[in-house]
Amino acid sequence: MMKRINSNKKLRLLFIILQFLLIPSACMAHSSRSGWKSREVNWRMNGRNRIKSISYPAEKRPPFLKDHTTTSVRVEKRQLPQHAVRRIEELQQEVVETTVMVNVVNSPPVAGLVPWVALGITDAHGDIYEMDAAVSPVVTGDFLTPSPESNYAIAIFDTGASSNLINYSDAAITGLYASDMVTSSPVVLQGASGSSVTAYASFPLGLFADGLDAIEPNGLVDPSGMRGETNVSLIVGDQFESPLVPTVIGAPFAIFYNVAFCNNKAVSVNIEGQDVNSPHIDFYEPSDPCVPYYDNKIYMNLRPSDLISVQYFPCIEPLFICPDGDGSPLIPTIIMDAWWLHQGLFFLDSVDVSDGVKSAIDKDAFMFDSGAQVSVISEAIAARLQLDIDNPEFTVEILDVTGDVSINPGFYLDSLEIVSSPEWLSYNNVPVIVLDIEFPGVGFIDGIIGTNLLVDFNFTFHGGGLPGTGAPYLRYEPVCDLPGDIAGDCYECQVDYLDLADFVEAWLGSSSGPSENWNFQADLAPQSEPDGEINFLDFAVLAQHWLEGTY
């Protein structure tokens, strides 16, 4: 079990306050408003906060994801084991439906999808004082549990978290405690009101992930396609001291990979009769030629600009008292500068926002956060747009990792534009939340670009930003729902011989019984509600759309 140090030693280590996630500092007093309605939700705010409820005028209901319609997303349903079911915090989302017109999106939903991944942990680590994380395109080391196919975690892929985290339950299930992989080095996490909770650094280990499609229909995970990194120290939540810590794969993992998000090929896990959806997610090495290519590019950068490595900070005797041994982690793995003062995250190069006649142009401190379902602007940006935060258009109730609750204002912006090439990405009537977020080394940022602005697109996140790795960036294209377009991880808006080959392989497959060639993508008919059989009805749909979208 986890070792503990006495309170005096804890006090001496309180200077190691790892601001691994964003520290919100703005809140407003909650007050009941006449004619307003309230709805309970469970949305991820950023790496450590979530939104419990949203309140709004009865006559102006926010645009929810289930209302964002035209083309239905094809969803593959999978059943999670019961321990994984309990850890997704009862998040229940409707099957996403999207509409897009070129690169202009009108009224994006107030909250998008959560990118869930399957997570396995091994004992792969380096020698003493080898602090750098190492990329591993295949699983290396031994799993900490004898049954990794069933004892795995479900994590959020979160580019907005500057460290990797695991909650107490997932740490126990994946074998961290049984393998004595949790140190006594405290990590103090501060909340919005100044309160704090304590988590702990893990010993170096291997962290491996794959999309939810790695989970078989029987709920067991296939780790053969997992990619990851070794020699990584995680932040581990404590059962009593930090029970609200989420399980998150953060920026120190994302920086090494290209990650494809396919929003029109969702994977659904069944939680007590309800479907929870994630975009189809695949991890690629930067040199992999198979990563999907999209024409449109959003430029990003890693901040602060002096970051040099991905590593943990060790306890060094005799400079420190090291109850877990010389070289054991004091500060978990982060993207860090030469002095271990700052942690790195990803920011867009340029964002324009406007409301009425006021605007904030060419803002360069909007963070890209794949773990945030909502988008955020700072109080300074709100003031620049002359928004009255005492009279919001809606409000949200935010629960911090410390248990603190705040009520924050929300508004609908007339316009938000992201500079990209060759076309800008433009949004109208954009729901945003006003929240001040301070980031070490950068100061108060302009805001967050969350997944609600990306539900209309398939996109790829390209890591990088360290010396010699090139700048990070996003590529994207509008989603497409063309019947018969079944080949590939993300549908390509073409019905051709690749789709015919996949269809032939799935011929006469059935979802109702043992069928090695079953492919839910090939089940095309009836189009309103496929029947679970792949036969001439489905072939007729494929033939009807043959060669559509090809040149």
C-alpha positions in Angstrom: 0.0 0.0 0.0 0.9 3.6 -0.3 3.6 4.9 2.0 3.0 8.1 3.9 5.4 10.7 5.3 4.7 12.7 8.5 3.1 16.1 8.5 6.3 18.0 9.0 7.9 16.5 5.9 4.7 17.2 4.0 5.0 20.8 5.0 8.5 21.0 3.8 7.4 19.6 0.4 4.5 22.0 0.0 6.6 24.2 -2.3 6.2 21.4 -4.9 2.8 22.6 -5.9 2.5 21.2 -9.3 0.1 23.3 -11.3 -0.4 20.5 -13.7 -3.9 21.5 -14.6 -5.6 24.8 -15.0 -6.5 26.9 -11.9 -9.8 28.8 -12.4 -10.0 32.0 -10.3 -13.2 33.5 -11.4 -16.6 32.8 -10.0 -19.9 34.5 -9.3 -22.5 34.2 -6.7 -25.3 31.8 -7.6 -28.7 33.3 -7.6 -32.1 32.0 -8.8 -33.4 33.8 -11.8 -37.0 34.2 -12.6 -38.1 32.3 -15.8 -34.9 30.3 -16.0 -34.6 26.5 -16.2 -31.8 24.3 -14.9 -30.6 21.0 -16.4 -28.2 18.5 -14.7 -25.2 17.6 -16.9 -21.9 15.9 -16.6 -19.5 17.7 -18.9 -15.7 17.9 -18.7 -14.5 21.4 -18.2 -10.8 20.8 -18.4 -8.4 18.2 -17.0 -9.7 18.4 -13.4 -13.1 20.3 -13.5 -16.5 19.2 -14.6 -19.8 21.0 -15.1 -22.6 19.7 -13.0 -25.5 21.8 -14.4 -26.5 24.5 -16.8 -29.1 27.2 -16.2 -30.7 29.2 -19.0 -33.8 31.4 -19.8 -36.8 29.2 -20.7 -37.2 31.1 -24.0 -33.5 30.5 -25.1 -32.5 26.9 -24.7 -28.8 26.3 -25.4 -27.8 24.3 -28.5 -27.2 20.8 -27.0 -25.3 18.1 -28.9 -28.4 16.0 -29.6 -30.0 19.0 -31.3 -27.1 19.5 -33.7 -28.5 17.6 -36.6 -28.4 16.5 -40.1 -26.2 13.5 -40.8 -26.3 10.5 -38.4 -23.1 9.1 -37.1 -22.5 5.4 -37.5 -21.8 3.9 -34.1 -20.3 0.6 -33.1 -21.6 -0.5 -29.6 -19.4 -2.3 -27.1 -20.1 -3.5 -23.6 -17.7 -2.4 -20.9 -16.9 -4.5 -17.8 -18.7 -3.4 -14.7 -15.6 -1.8 -13.0 -15.1 0.4 -16.1 -18.8 1.3 -16.1 -18.5 2.8 -12.6 -15.5 4.9 -13.5 -17.0 6.9 -16.4 -19.0 9.0 -13.8 -22.4 8.3 -15.4 -21.6 10.4 -18.4 -24.5 9.9 -20.8 -24.4 11.6 -24.2 -26.8 11.2 -27.2 -25.4 9.8 -30.5 -23.8 12.9 -32.1 -25.4 14.3 -35.2 -23.7 17.0 -37.2 -24.2 19.6 -39.8 -21.5 21.6 -41.7 -21.4 24.0 -44.6 -17.9 24.4 -46.0 -15.8 25.7 -43.0 -18.6 27.7 -41.4 -20.5 26.3 -38.5 -23.7 27.9 -37.2 -24.6 27.5 -33.5 -22.2 24.7 -32.4 -23.4 22.8 -29.4 -22.5 24.1 -25.9 -20.7 20.8 -25.2 -19.0 18.2 -27.4 -18.0 14.6 -27.0 -15.3 13.2 -24.6 -12.4 11.4 -26.3 -12.2 8.2 -24.2 -9.4 5.7 -24.6 -8.5 2.3 -23.1 -5.4 2.4 -20.8 -3.0 -0.2 -19.7 0.0 0.1 -17.4 3.3 -1.8 -17.3 6.5 -1.8 -15.2 8.6 -0.4 -18.1 11.1 2.1 -16.8 14.7 3.3 -17.1 17.6 3.1 -14.8 18.1 5.4 -11.8 18.4 9.1 -12.9 17.1 8.3 -16.4 14.3 10.8 -16.0 13.2 11.2 -19.7 10.1 9.6 -21.0 10.7 7.3 -23.9 8.3 6.6 -26.8 7.2 3.0 -27.2 5.1 2.1 -30.3 4.3 -1.3 -28.9 3.6 -2.5 -25.3 6.8 -3.2 -23.4 7.4 -4.4 -19.9 5.0 -6.5 -17.9 1.5 -5.4 -17.0 1.1 -4.7 -13.3 -2.0 -6.9 -13.2 -2.1 -10.6 -14.2 -5.4 -9.9 -16.1 -4.7 -6.8 -18.3 -7.4 -7.8 -20.7 -10.1 -7.2 -18.1 -8.3 -5.0 -15.5 -7.7 -1.9 -17.6 -8.7 1.8 -17.2 -10.8 4.2 -19.3 -9.0 7.5 -19.6 -9.7 10.9 -21.2 -7.2 11.9 -23.9 -6.7 15.4 -22.7 -4.2 17.8 -24.4 -5.1 20.4 -21.8 -3.6 18.4 -18.9 0.1 19.0 -18.3 0.5 15.7 -16.5 -0.9 12.2 -16.8 -3.3 11.3 -13.9 -5.0 8.2 -12.6 -7.7 8.1 -10.0 -7.6 5.8 -7.0 -10.0 3.2 -8.4 -8.1 2.9 -11.7 -4.8 2.7 -9.9 -6.0 -0.2 -7.8 -7.6 -2.0 -10.8 -4.5 -1.7 -13.0 -2.2 -2.9 -10.2 -0.3 0.2 -9.0 -1.0 -0.5 -5.4 -0.5 -4.2 -5.5 2.8 -3.6 -7.2 3.8 -0.9 -4.7 4.2 1.7 -7.5 2.9 4.7 -5.6 5.5 6.9 -3.9 5.0 9.0 -0.7 5.9 12.2 -2.6 2.9 14.5 -2.4 1.5 16.6 -5.3 -0.6 19.5 -4.0 -3.5 20.4 -6.3 -5.0 23.8 -5.7 -8.7 24.6 -6.2 -10.5 27.7 -7.3 -11.1 29.0 -3.8 -7.6 28.4 -2.5 -8.3 25.1 -1.0 -6.2 22.1 -2.0 -6.1 18.3 -2.2 -3.1 16.0 -2.1 -2.3 13.3 -4.7 1.0 11.3 -5.0 3.6 10.7 -7.6 4.0 7.2 -9.0 7.3 5.4 -9.6 8.3 5.3 -13.3 6.2 3.0 -15.4 4.9 2.3 -18.9 1.7 4.0 -20.0 -0.1 2.6 -23.1 -3.4 3.6 -24.8 -5.7 2.8 -27.7 -9.1 3.9 -28.8 -12.2 2.3 -27.4 -12.4 0.0 -30.5 -9.6 -2.0 -28.8 -12.4 -3.2 -26.4 -14.0 -6.4 -27.8 -17.7 -6.9 -27.7 -17.3 -9.1 -24.7 -15.7 -6.2 -22.8 -12.1 -7.5 -22.9 -9.4 -5.2 -24.2 -6.9 -6.2 -26.9 -3.6 -4.5 -26.0 -1.8 -5.5 -29.2 -2.6 -2.1 -30.9 -1.7 0.1 -27.9 1.0 2.7 -28.2 2.6 4.7 -25.4 5.6 5.9 -23.4 7.8 4.3 -20.8 9.6 5.7 -17.7 6.7 8.0 -16.8 5.7 9.1 -13.4 1.9 9.7 -13.0 -0.1 11.7 -10.5 -2.2 9.2 -8.5 -5.3 10.2 -6.7 -5.8 9.2 -3.1 -9.0 7.5 -1.9 -9.5 9.9 0.9 -7.3 13.0 0.1 -8.1 13.5 -3.6 -11.1 11.2 -4.6 -12.1 13.5 -7.5 -8.9 13.2 -9.5 -9.8 12.0 -13.0 -7.9 9.4 -15.1 -6.3 11.4 -17.9 -3.7 11.0 -20.6 -2.2 14.5 -20.9 0.2 16.6 -22.9 3.3 14.6 -21.9 1.8 11.7 -23.8 0.2 13.6 -26.7 3.4 15.5 -27.6 4.9 12.2 -29.0 2.0 11.2 -31.3 -0.3 12.0 -34.1 -3.8 11.3 -33.0 -6.8 10.9 -35.4 -10.3 11.8 -34.2 -13.1 10.4 -36.4 -16.3 12.1 -35.3 -18.5 10.3 -37.9 -17.3 6.9 -36.8 -18.1 6.9 -33.1 -17.5 4.0 -30.7 -20.2 3.5 -28.1 -19.8 1.8 -24.8 -22.9 0.6 -23.0 -23.3 1.8 -19.4 -26.3 0.2 -17.7 -28.4 0.4 -20.8 -27.2 3.9 -21.9 -24.8 4.6 -24.7 -21.7 6.7 -24.1 -20.0 7.8 -27.3 -16.4 8.7 -28.1 -14.9 9.6 -31.4 -13.1 6.8 -33.1 -9.4 7.4 -32.0 -6.2 6.1 -33.4 -2.6 6.8 -32.3 0.2 7.1 -34.9 3.9 7.7 -34.7 4.8 11.0 -36.4 6.5 9.2 -39.3 3.6 6.8 -40.0 2.3 7.4 -43.5 -1.1 6.0 -42.6 -2.2 8.9 -40.5 -5.2 10.5 -42.2 -4.4 13.6 -44.2 -6.8 16.5 -44.3 -6.4 19.6 -46.4 -7.1 22.2 -43.8 -4.4 23.1 -41.2 -4.6 24.9 -37.9 -1.3 26.2 -36.6 -0.3 25.7 -33.0 2.7 26.1 -30.7 3.9 24.6 -27.4 4.2 27.1 -24.5 6.2 28.3 -22.7 8.7 28.6 -25.5 11.7 27.4 -23.5 10.5 23.8 -23.0 13.1 21.1 -23.7 12.1 17.7 -22.5 9.4 15.3 -21.1 10.7 14.0 -17.7 10.1 13.7 -14.0 12.2 15.4 -11.3 14.0 12.9 -9.0 14.6 12.9 -5.3 18.4 13.3 -5.0 20.2 12.3 -1.8 21.6 14.1 0.2 19.9 17.2 -1.2 16.5 15.8 -0.1 15.3 13.2 2.3 14.2 10.4 0.0 11.9 7.9 1.8 11.2 6.1 -1.5 14.9 5.8 -2.4 17.5 7.9 -4.2 16.2 8.8 -7.7 12.5 8.2 -6.9 10.2 10.9 -8.5 9.4 14.1 -6.5 7.6 15.8 -9.4 5.7 13.6 -11.9 6.4 13.7 -15.6 5.6 16.9 -17.4 6.8 18.8 -20.4 9.4 21.0 -18.7 12.0 23.7 -19.1 15.6 23.4 -17.9 14.7 24.5 -14.4 11.6 22.4 -13.8 9.6 25.6 -13.3 7.0 25.4 -16.1 4.9 22.8 -17.8 4.0 22.8 -21.4 0.6 22.9 -23.2 -0.6 23.5 -26.7 -1.9 26.9 -28.0 -3.5 28.1 -31.2 -1.5 30.7 -33.1 -4.5 33.0 -33.8 -8.1 33.3 -32.9 -10.6 36.2 -33.6 -13.7 36.7 -31.5 -16.4 39.3 -31.9 -19.8 40.2 -30.4 -21.9 43.1 -31.8 -19.5 45.9 -32.7 -16.7 44.8 -30.3 -14.0 42.4 -31.2 -10.7 40.8 -29.9 -8.5 40.1 -32.9 -5.5 37.9 -33.5 -5.4 36.5 -29.9 -2.6 34.0 -29.5 -3.3 32.5 -26.1 -6.3 30.2 -26.8 -5.3 26.7 -25.6 -6.4 23.6 -27.5 -7.9 21.2 -25.0 -9.2 17.9 -26.3 -10.4 17.0 -22.8 -12.7 20.1 -22.5 -16.2 19.6 -23.9 -16.9 23.3 -23.7 -15.1 26.4 -24.9 -14.0 29.3 -22.7 -13.0 32.9 -22.8 -11.2 34.9 -20.1 -12.7 37.8 -18.2 -10.3 40.1 -20.1 -11.7 38.9 -23.5 -15.2 39.2 -22.1 -14.5 42.8 -21.1 -13.0 43.5 -24.6 -16.3 42.3 -26.1 -18.2 44.4 -23.6 -20.1 41.4 -22.1 -21.9 42.0 -18.8 -20.9 39.1 -16.7 -23.4 40.0 -14.1 -26.2 39.5 -16.7 -25.2 36.3 -18.5 -27.2 34.5 -21.2 -26.7 31.2 -19.3 -24.7 29.9 -16.3 -22.9 26.7 -15.5 -22.1 25.1 -12.1 -18.5 23.9 -12.0 -17.2 21.2 -9.7 -13.5 21.5 -9.0 -11.2 18.5 -8.2 -11.0 19.8 -4.6 -14.9 19.6 -4.3 -15.3 23.4 -4.6 -18.3 24.6 -6.6 -18.5 27.9 -8.5 -21.2 29.4 -10.8 -19.8 30.9 -14.0 -21.5 33.0 -16.7 -21.9 32.0 -20.3 -22.7 33.9 -23.5 -23.3 33.4 -27.2 -20.7 35.2 -29.3 -21.6 36.4 -32.7 -18.4 35.1 -34.2 -15.3 33.0 -33.4 -12.8 32.5 -36.2 -9.7 30.2 -36.1 -6.9 31.1 -38.5 -6.2 28.0 -40.7 -5.0 27.3 -44.2 -6.2 27.4 -46.9 -9.6 28.5 -45.4 -10.3 30.0 -42.0 -12.6 28.0 -39.7 -15.6 30.2 -38.7 -18.4 29.9 -36.2 -21.5 31.9 -35.6 -23.6 32.1 -32.4 -20.9 30.4 -30.3 -21.7 29.4 -26.7 -18.7 30.1 -24.4 -18.1 30.2 -20.7 -16.3 33.0 -19.0 -13.5 31.7 -16.7 -10.1 33.1 -15.8 -7.4 30.4 -16.1 -3.8 31.0 -15.1 -1.1 29.0 -16.7 2.4 29.0 -15.2 4.9 30.6 -17.5 2.2 32.2 -19.6 -0.1 34.0 -17.2 -3.8 34.3 -17.7 -4.7 32.7 -21.0 -7.3 34.1 -23.5 -9.4 30.9 -23.4 -9.9 27.3 -24.4 -10.9 25.8 -27.7 -12.9 22.7 -26.7 -14.4 19.7 -28.5 -17.8 21.4 -29.0 -16.2 23.4 -31.8 -14.9 20.2 -33.5 -18.0 17.9 -33.6 -18.5 18.8 -37.3 -15.1 17.6 -38.3 -12.8 14.7 -38.5 -9.4 15.9 -37.4 -5.8 14.9 -36.5 -3.7 16.3 -33.7 0.0 16.3 -34.5 2.3 16.5 -31.5 5.6 18.3 -31.3 7.0 21.6 -30.1 10.2 20.4 -28.5 13.6 21.2 -30.2 13.9 19.2 -33.4 10.3 17.9 -33.5 8.6 20.7 -35.5 5.6 22.7 -34.4 2.3 21.0 -33.3 -0.7 21.5 -35.5 -4.2 20.2 -36.3 -5.6 19.1 -39.7 -9.3 18.8 -40.3 -12.1 18.3 -42.8 -15.9 18.3 -42.6 -17.5 15.0 -41.7 -19.3 13.1 -44.4 -22.1 10.5 -44.2 -22.2 8.9 -47.6 -24.0 5.5 -47.6 -21.6 2.8 -48.8 -18.5 4.7 -47.7 -17.3 2.0 -45.3 -13.6 1.6 -45.8 -10.9 3.1 -43.6 -10.8 4.3 -40.0 -12.4 7.6 -41.0 -14.9 7.7 -43.8 -13.5 9.5 -46.8 -16.6 10.6 -48.8 -15.9 8.2 -51.6 -17.6 4.9 -52.6 -15.1 2.9 -54.5 -13.3 -0.4 -54.8 -11.9 -0.2 -51.3 -15.4 -0.1 -49.9 -16.5 -3.0 -52.2 -13.6 -5.1 -50.9 -14.6 -4.5 -47.3 -18.2 -5.3 -48.2 -17.3 -8.5 -49.9 -15.3 -9.6 -46.8 -18.4 -8.9 -44.6 -20.8 -10.7 -46.9 -23.6 -12.6 -45.1 -22.2 -11.5 -41.7 -24.6 -11.3 -38.8 -24.6 -9.4 -35.5 -27.0 -11.9 -33.9 -24.6 -14.9 -33.7 -21.0 -16.1 -34.1 -19.8 -14.4 -37.2 -16.1 -13.7 -37.7 -16.7 -11.5 -40.7 -19.3 -9.2 -39.0 -18.7 -5.6 -39.9 -21.3 -3.1 -38.6 -20.1 -0.5 -41.2 -21.3 -2.8 -44.0 -24.8 -3.1 -42.5 -26.4 -0.4 -44.7 -30.0 -1.4 -44.9 -32.6 -0.4 -44.0 -30.8 3.0 -43.8 -33.0 4.3 -41.0 -32.3 1.3 -38.7 -29.9 -1.4 -40.0 -31.2 -5.0 -39.4 -27.9 -6.7 -38.3 -27.7 -8.8 -41.5 -25.4 -8.1 -44.5 -27.1 -9.3 -47.6 -28.5 -8.1 -51.0 -30.4 -5.2 -49.3 -27.1 -3.8 -48.2 -25.5 -4.5 -51.6 -28.3 -2.5 -53.2 -27.5 0.6 -51.1 -23.8 0.2 -52.0 -24.7 -0.1 -55.7 -27.0 3.0 -55.5 -24.1 5.2 -54.3 -21.3 3.5 -56.4 -18.5 5.9 -57.3 -20.1 8.9 -55.6 -17.5 11.3 -54.3 -14.8 9.9 -56.6 -13.1 12.0 -59.2 
